[in-house]
Amino acid sequence: MKNNLYKLWNRMSSGSYFPKAVRGVEIPKKNGKKRLLGNTDNRRQSGTNDRRHEL
């Protein structure tokens, strides 16, 4: 785990870490209001620096 944390910290500090996009989805509640749920967006967006596809 420490090795993974170090790798993540290293990528974040060097500017090479790009988190996945999150899409907000409204979920209806019983009282009629809505709450926002953050859902990972697996679609590739144009203009992102996703280096996984370059390997």
C-alpha positions as CSV (number, residue, x, y, z in Angstrom):
1,M,0.0,0.0,0.0
2,K,2.8,2.4,0.8
3,N,4.3,1.8,-2.6
4,N,1.0,2.6,-4.3
5,L,0.6,5.8,-2.2
6,Y,4.1,6.9,-3.2
7,K,3.4,6.3,-6.9
8,L,0.2,8.3,-6.7
9,W,1.9,11.1,-4.8
10,N,4.7,11.1,-7.2
11,R,2.3,11.3,-10.2
12,M,0.3,14.0,-8.6
13,S,3.3,16.2,-7.7
14,S,4.8,15.8,-11.2
15,G,1.5,16.7,-12.9
16,S,1.1,13.4,-14.7
17,Y,-1.9,12.2,-12.7
18,F,-5.3,12.8,-14.4
19,P,-8.3,11.5,-12.4
20,K,-11.3,10.0,-14.1
21,A,-14.1,12.3,-15.1
22,V,-17.2,12.3,-12.8
23,R,-20.7,12.8,-14.1
24,G,-23.4,14.1,-11.7
25,V,-26.7,12.2,-11.7
26,E,-29.7,13.4,-9.8
27,I,-31.4,10.7,-7.8
28,P,-35.0,11.3,-6.6
29,K,-35.7,11.0,-2.9
30,K,-38.9,9.9,-1.1
31,N,-39.6,13.5,0.0
32,G,-39.7,14.7,-3.6
33,K,-36.3,16.4,-3.5
34,K,-33.3,15.1,-5.4
35,R,-29.7,14.3,-4.3
36,L,-26.7,14.5,-6.5
37,L,-24.7,11.3,-7.0
38,G,-21.2,11.4,-8.5
39,N,-20.8,8.6,-11.0
40,T,-17.5,7.8,-12.7
41,D,-17.9,8.6,-16.4
42,N,-16.2,5.8,-18.4
43,R,-16.7,7.4,-21.7
44,R,-13.5,8.9,-23.2
45,Q,-13.8,12.7,-23.5
46,S,-12.0,14.6,-26.2
47,G,-9.1,16.7,-25.1
48,T,-8.2,14.6,-22.0
49,N,-4.7,13.4,-21.3
50,D,-5.5,9.8,-20.6
51,R,-2.2,8.0,-21.0
52,R,-3.6,4.5,-20.5
53,H,-4.6,4.5,-24.1
54,E,-1.1,5.4,-25.3
55,L,0.6,2.3,-23.9
